[in-house]
Amino acid sequence: MRTILKFSFILLTILLVIIISSCKDSDSFGPVLDYGLITAPATLPDNIPYSLLGTGKIAFERIGPGGGHYSGGYVIDINNRKSNLFLNGSIDAPSISPDGKLIAFNTLTIGSSTDWDIYVIDADGKNKTLVCNLEGNVEGPPAWVKSDGEIIYGVIKQLTIGYSIYKQRPVNTTATYVCGFTGYSDSPISVSGSNKILLSNGRSTSLIIKEPSKGYFDEIKINYAATNDRSIRIYSPQWSPNETEIACTITETDSTFNNYKISIIKMNPDGNNLKVLTAYEANNQSFYIGSNDFSLCWSPDGSKILFNKYESGVTSHIYVMNADGSQITQVTTLVGVYDRSVSWSN
C-alpha cells in the first residue's frame, strides 16, 4: 500500500508540473498496471514477417496481456530471424544504438527521489548500467546521437518551468548541457546526421528544430486540419536518415484528453508538402503511463516507417509500411498485448 501511495504521489507531482507549465501529455495517466504478476517471455511468440522488414534490429516495449500483467523490452533481430527479451520490468521508450549493440531507456524508480532515470543495457540483456539519475528531476526518453554515439535526453525539474537538453556518453561520464527552452517534450528527441535536434513542443501544434550553428530554435508549424473542434498533439517526430523529411504521429484529442483519431504524417523540414500516410480511429481512449504510447521510427535505409497502432481496449501492435504509406503490414501479432516505443537500427 505504501508503494502504491508513493507512486500516486509521484504521479500527482508530475501532474502539478503539467498544470504549471502546460506541457505534459494526457497519456501519462492511463490504466493502472500490475507489472510483476507474470514474467515476460524470453522470446516473442509472434509470427514476425522477417522477410518484409529488410535488415537491422528493432527494439520496443510490450505490456500485457490482459491489461498489464507484465512489461518487457524486446529486440527483433531481423538479420538472424530471432527475438529476445532484453529486460523484464517497466521501461519507457527504449532506443537502440546505431550499431545495434546497446539500448538506452528510462524507467520510473518507485520510492526514489530521482524519479525517471536513464539506463543502458546490451541488446542481449547483459550489463544494465545507470547513466543518469538527477535528484529531483524527470529525465525524458533517451535517443542516440548518430555522429558520436552519445545519448541525448531532455530534463524537466519538478515544479520548474523550462526544459533542458543534455547529452553524454552511455557509460561512466557526466552530462553536458546542450540547450534549453521554455516548452516541454515527452517524446524522444531526434538528432540528424548533421546534429540538427528535432523535438515536439509540448501541447502546441509545432515542432522545434535546433541547428548546431544557431543559438535559437526554429519553430515549424504543422498545417494539419483536425476534425471538428479537436486539438492536436504531436508525438515521436523523427528525421529521415537523409534529413530530407520528418515523420511524426498526430493525435486528435478532446478537452478531457481522450484520443479520437491518430494520423501518421511526413513532411519537409520546413513544414511544407505534408502528407498523411495512414490514419485510424482511437475510440475515445486514454492510454498507458509513459512517454511514447504513439511511436514511430524510420528503417535505417529510409525506405520504411515502423509504428505502433492502437487497436482496441489495451491492445496495440507494431506495423510497418513503405515510406510513401503503401503496403502496411502487421509485425507483432500476440493477442491482448500493448506494443509501443519502437526503435530501429543497423
C-alpha positions in Angstrom: 0.0 0.0 0.0 2.9 2.4 0.8 4.4 1.7 -2.6 1.0 2.5 -4.3 0.6 5.7 -2.3 4.2 6.7 -3.1 3.6 6.0 -6.8 0.4 8.0 -6.7 2.2 10.9 -5.0 4.9 10.9 -7.8 2.2 11.0 -10.5 0.4 13.8 -8.7 3.6 15.7 -8.5 4.2 15.3 -12.2 0.6 16.4 -12.8 1.3 19.6 -11.0 4.3 20.2 -13.3 1.8 19.7 -16.2 -0.6 22.3 -14.9 2.1 24.8 -14.2 4.0 24.5 -17.5 1.1 23.3 -19.7 3.4 20.9 -21.3 2.8 17.3 -20.2 0.5 15.0 -22.2 -2.6 13.0 -21.3 -1.2 9.6 -21.9 0.7 9.8 -18.6 -2.5 9.0 -16.7 -3.8 5.8 -18.3 -4.8 2.4 -16.9 -3.3 1.2 -13.7 -0.8 -1.7 -14.3 0.0 -4.7 -12.2 3.5 -5.4 -13.5 5.3 -8.3 -11.9 2.5 -10.9 -11.7 3.9 -12.6 -14.8 7.5 -12.7 -16.1 7.8 -11.6 -19.6 8.5 -14.4 -22.1 12.2 -14.8 -23.1 11.3 -14.7 -26.8 8.4 -13.4 -28.8 5.7 -16.0 -29.7 4.5 -13.7 -32.6 4.7 -14.6 -36.3 7.2 -11.9 -37.3 7.3 -11.2 -41.1 11.2 -11.0 -41.1 11.4 -11.1 -44.9 9.4 -7.9 -45.3 11.4 -5.9 -42.7 14.8 -5.8 -44.5 17.8 -5.6 -42.1 18.8 -4.4 -38.7 17.4 -4.7 -35.2 14.1 -3.3 -33.7 13.6 -2.6 -30.0 10.3 -2.0 -28.4 8.3 -2.3 -25.1 5.5 -4.9 -24.7 2.8 -4.6 -22.0 0.4 -7.4 -21.4 -1.5 -9.5 -21.7 -4.9 -8.6 -20.2 -4.2 -5.0 -19.1 -0.6 -5.1 -18.0 0.4 -8.3 -16.2 4.0 -7.8 -17.3 6.2 -5.4 -19.1 9.3 -6.3 -21.1 11.7 -4.8 -23.5 12.3 -6.9 -26.7 14.7 -6.9 -29.6 13.7 -8.3 -33.0 16.9 -9.3 -34.8 15.9 -9.2 -38.4 19.2 -10.5 -39.9 19.2 -13.6 -37.7 15.4 -14.1 -37.7 15.1 -14.2 -33.9 13.9 -12.2 -30.9 14.9 -11.8 -27.3 13.8 -10.2 -24.1 16.5 -7.7 -23.1 14.8 -6.5 -19.8 11.9 -7.7 -17.7 10.1 -4.9 -15.9 8.6 -1.5 -16.5 10.5 0.6 -19.0 9.8 3.6 -21.3 10.9 4.5 -24.8 13.8 2.0 -25.4 16.2 3.4 -28.1 18.7 1.1 -29.8 22.1 2.4 -30.7 23.1 3.0 -34.3 25.3 -0.1 -34.3 22.6 -2.3 -32.6 24.7 -3.2 -29.6 23.2 -1.1 -26.8 19.7 0.0 -25.8 19.0 3.2 -23.8 15.8 3.6 -21.9 14.3 5.4 -18.9 12.3 3.9 -16.1 10.4 5.2 -13.1 12.2 4.4 -9.9 9.4 4.0 -7.3 10.4 5.2 -3.9 13.4 7.2 -5.2 13.8 11.0 -5.2 15.3 10.8 -8.7 12.0 9.8 -10.4 12.7 8.8 -14.0 16.2 7.6 -14.5 18.1 6.6 -17.7 20.0 3.3 -18.2 21.7 1.4 -21.0 21.8 -2.3 -21.5 23.4 -4.7 -24.0 20.9 -5.8 -26.7 21.1 -9.3 -25.4 20.1 -8.2 -21.9 23.5 -8.1 -20.2 25.3 -5.3 -18.4 22.5 -3.0 -17.3 24.2 0.3 -16.3 22.8 3.5 -14.8 23.5 6.6 -17.0 21.7 9.4 -15.3 19.6 9.8 -12.1 19.4 13.6 -11.4 18.0 14.4 -7.9 14.5 16.0 -8.1 14.4 15.8 -11.9 12.5 13.9 -14.6 14.7 12.6 -17.3 12.9 12.3 -20.6 13.1 9.4 -23.2 16.7 9.0 -24.4 17.9 8.9 -28.0 21.2 8.4 -29.7 23.4 11.0 -31.5 24.4 9.1 -34.6 27.6 11.2 -35.2 29.3 10.4 -31.9 27.4 7.6 -30.1 26.3 9.8 -27.2 22.9 9.6 -25.5 20.7 12.8 -25.7 17.7 13.4 -23.4 15.6 16.2 -22.0 15.2 17.1 -18.3 12.4 18.9 -16.5 12.9 19.9 -12.9 9.9 19.3 -10.7 7.8 22.5 -10.1 10.0 24.5 -12.5 9.0 25.8 -15.9 11.6 25.0 -18.5 13.2 22.1 -20.3 16.9 21.4 -20.6 18.6 19.1 -23.1 21.7 17.1 -22.1 23.9 14.5 -23.7 26.6 12.2 -22.5 28.5 9.0 -23.2 26.5 6.0 -22.2 28.9 4.8 -19.5 30.9 6.5 -16.8 30.6 10.1 -17.9 28.9 13.3 -16.7 26.2 15.1 -18.6 26.9 18.0 -20.9 24.4 20.8 -21.3 23.3 21.3 -24.9 20.4 23.8 -24.8 17.1 24.6 -23.2 13.7 26.2 -24.0 10.6 27.1 -22.1 8.4 24.3 -23.6 8.4 20.6 -22.9 8.7 17.4 -24.9 7.8 13.9 -23.7 8.7 12.2 -26.9 12.2 11.1 -27.7 14.5 13.7 -29.2 15.6 13.0 -32.8 19.1 14.0 -33.9 20.0 14.1 -37.6 23.4 13.0 -39.1 24.4 16.7 -39.1 23.4 17.1 -35.5 20.1 19.0 -36.0 17.9 18.5 -33.0 14.2 17.8 -33.6 11.5 17.6 -30.9 7.8 18.2 -30.3 6.9 21.3 -28.4 4.5 20.2 -25.7 0.9 20.8 -26.4 1.5 23.2 -29.2 0.9 22.5 -32.9 4.5 22.8 -33.8 7.9 21.1 -33.9 11.2 22.6 -32.8 14.5 22.3 -34.7 17.8 23.4 -33.3 20.7 23.6 -35.7 24.3 23.4 -34.3 25.3 26.7 -35.8 22.3 28.6 -34.4 21.8 29.9 -30.8 18.0 29.7 -31.2 15.2 27.2 -32.2 13.3 27.3 -35.4 9.6 26.6 -34.9 7.8 24.6 -37.6 4.1 24.9 -37.6 2.1 21.8 -38.6 -0.6 22.5 -41.1 -2.9 19.7 -40.1 -6.7 20.1 -40.1 -8.3 18.3 -37.1 -11.9 17.0 -37.2 -14.5 19.4 -35.7 -13.0 21.3 -32.7 -10.5 18.8 -31.6 -7.0 19.7 -30.5 -3.9 18.1 -32.0 -0.8 16.8 -30.3 2.5 15.8 -31.9 4.4 12.7 -30.9 7.6 11.0 -31.8 8.9 13.3 -34.6 11.8 11.6 -36.4 14.3 12.7 -39.0 14.6 10.5 -42.1 18.1 9.1 -42.4 18.9 11.5 -45.3 17.4 14.5 -43.4 15.1 15.4 -46.3 11.8 14.5 -44.4 10.3 14.4 -41.0 7.7 11.8 -39.9 5.6 12.1 -36.8 2.3 10.9 -35.2 -0.6 13.3 -34.6 -3.4 12.7 -32.2 -6.8 14.4 -32.2 -8.0 14.9 -28.6 -10.9 16.5 -26.8 -10.9 18.7 -23.7 -10.7 15.7 -21.4 -7.5 14.4 -23.2 -9.2 11.4 -24.8 -7.9 10.4 -28.2 -10.2 10.1 -31.2 -8.1 9.9 -34.3 -4.4 9.1 -34.9 -2.5 10.0 -38.0 1.0 9.4 -39.2 2.3 12.1 -41.4 5.5 13.1 -43.1 6.6 16.5 -44.5 9.6 18.6 -45.5 11.7 20.0 -42.7 10.1 23.4 -43.3 6.6 22.0 -42.8 5.6 22.0 -46.5 4.5 19.1 -48.5 2.6 17.4 -45.6 1.2 14.0 -46.4 -1.0 11.8 -44.2 0.4 8.3 -44.7 -2.2 6.5 -42.7 -4.9 7.3 -40.1 -7.2 5.4 -37.8 -9.8 5.9 -35.1 -8.8 5.6 -31.4 -12.3 5.3 -30.0 -12.1 7.9 -27.3 -9.3 6.2 -25.3 -6.7 7.3 -22.9 -3.6 5.2 -22.8 -0.8 3.8 -20.6 1.7 5.7 -18.4 4.7 6.6 -20.4 6.2 9.0 -22.9 5.9 7.0 -26.1 2.5 5.4 -26.5 2.3 6.7 -30.0 5.7 6.0 -31.6 7.3 5.6 -34.9 10.8 5.3 -36.5 12.4 5.1 -39.9 14.2 2.0 -41.1 18.0 2.6 -41.3 17.8 3.0 -45.1 14.8 5.3 -45.0 12.6 3.1 -47.2 10.2 2.1 -44.4 8.4 3.5 -41.4 7.7 1.4 -38.3 4.9 2.4 -35.9 2.6 1.1 -33.2 -1.1 1.2 -33.9 -3.8 1.2 -31.2 -6.5 -1.4 -31.9 -8.9 -1.8 -29.0 -9.1 -1.8 -25.3 -5.5 -2.2 -24.1 -4.2 -3.6 -27.4 -1.6 -2.2 -29.7 0.6 -3.9 -32.3 3.6 -2.9 -34.4 3.1 -2.3 -38.1 5.5 -1.4 -41.0 4.8 0.5 -44.2 6.8 1.8 -47.1 7.8 5.4 -46.7 5.1 6.5 -49.1 2.4 4.9 -46.9 1.9 1.8 -49.1 2.0 -1.8 -48.1 1.0 -1.6 -44.4 1.9 -4.9 -42.8 1.4 -6.1 -39.2 4.7 -7.1 -37.5 3.6 -8.2 -34.0 0.6 -10.4 -33.5 0.1 -11.7 -30.0 -3.4 -11.2 -28.8 -4.1 -8.8 -25.9 -0.7 -7.0 -25.7 0.2 -3.4 -26.0 3.3 -2.9 -28.0 4.8 0.6 -28.2 8.0 2.7 -28.2 9.6 1.4 -31.4 13.3 2.0 -32.4 15.2 0.6 -35.4 18.9 0.5 -36.1 21.5 -1.4 -38.2 
